């Protein structure tokens, strides 16, 4: 009987957990809340992940006590080695798998999109982060603690910038933009000022603004100069991350895969991707940008199968299964 493995891609807004076996069969795929140990604590985060794993076993028709051989957990907001060690200790205590690996979620993108296991990966989902691995094994990453470490980007940053630009257009501090007309309707409100007041009072959680990002992208694609500037700012931040990592690992003169993953990069945002490619052609001409063509959880599963000693054919089979399967909806009631 083949062993069971679990691959986990934990983002800030959602977590994908896939249960599979070492023959490459996808047994179940469940989606839960994001991994936010920096705000909720590592104990709550890891206990939720353990429950999500048990839910996946049940969804596959197995007892929720069925042993899992390897669990590969690639988690957002686990940005330091100390965070990784803490998460590993908690997950080991919870007995989620016989062998457990914990990495930052950017590396799931790298493992899913770089066939030789090295290069640069950028994740731009709700937030943003990037990491790189040298062919010789050295790595480079960022502190990624938000504003205090100079981070800007991802869907939430785009949404906040769009709302701010729309308010400024109305009070005389900024240029006119279609965002004033496009954004309020997302929440059924009359004006962007009403949206801002609702966020300021707590009636509308800040995280709810993430849903505005697609409207900013659509407005930019429609020719709005202000919205386009926000999208290009995101592209500039991504290019700055990539070139910094290439420079730190001395890879600027080496053809290097650059894997772009996450919702704001994988959702057919051609304006953003074209801007990134154009800038990289100037700043790092040997960089080879590519948009990830599978959900990032495929990278976590690849690492789990490698650790379990599964054959290459099983890895290919499971990657194809993940690519062909529509991701599940977020669980309405967390397990």
Secondary structure, DSSP 8 states (H G I E B T S, - for coil): ---EEEEEEE-SSEEEEEEEETT--EEEEEEEE---HHHH-HHHHHHHHHHHHHHHHHHTTS-TT---SEEEEEETT--SHHHHHHHHHHHHHTT--SEEEEEETHHHHHHHH-TTS-EEEEEESSSEEEEEE-TTS-EEE----SGGGT---SHHHHHHHHHHHHHHHHHTSS---THHHHSGGGGT-S-HHHHHHHHHHTSS-GGGGGGGHHHHHHHHHTT-HHHHHHHHHHHHHHHHHHHHHHHHTT-TTS-EEEEEESHHHHS--HHHHHHHHHHHHHH-TTEEEEE--S-THHHHHHHHHHHHT--HHHHHHHHHHHHHS------SS--
